[in-house]
């Protein structure tokens, strides 16, 4: 019982000491792994957080507060058109907020998650976080954040992950992918093959003779009747 109580107290103390919010990023967040340190060493959350904040600021995304050691930063509410901080009530997609989480990942890399949220309606009876929704993919700020993440992953991401080519489920391997066979018919004109002419059926000579005999005998009977 004493150990359980001490453990619970330690967890509470750790949660109280962090500057991160009590909630986790939304599932629609941009995410990836970024490495800035030498190989075979754990990535520095501080360095990755600092790099992300600098990249966002250079792209005119305002950042209101940064906690490098906790791997967290927040833009505060800002106007989606002017990209300037605003004190207006955050209602509707014209006012958004960007948050970022950085956590230790595999050796040499850090996990990054960036969310862009807005508040569709006002409801004082509910906690503010419950009212936030992920901005749609075609939102201009979401596009900026997604493009920034793509550039960072291209520059600092794992080359092995970027080189992976995953074909559609149940479909053939993509051209150029590992295991794909070269297309030998590419660029060649396909000439349709001519089908052989049908062989005419042979006439039964015995049947022909029978018909001729019957016809001749009939003619003879008619002739004899006429005389």
Buried (B, 14 or more C-beta within 10 A) or exposed (E): EEEEEEEEEEEEEEEEEEEBEEEEBBEBBBBBBBBBBEEEEEBBBBBBBBBBBEBBEEEEBBBEEBBBEBBBBBBBBBBBEEBEEBEEEBEEBBBBBBBBBBBBBEEBBBBBBBBBBBBEEEEEEEEEEEBBEBBEEEBBBBEBBBEBBEEBBEEBBBEEEEEEEEEEEEEEEEEEEEEEEEEEEEEEEEEEEEEEEEEEEEEEEEEEEEEEEEEEEEEEEEEEEEE
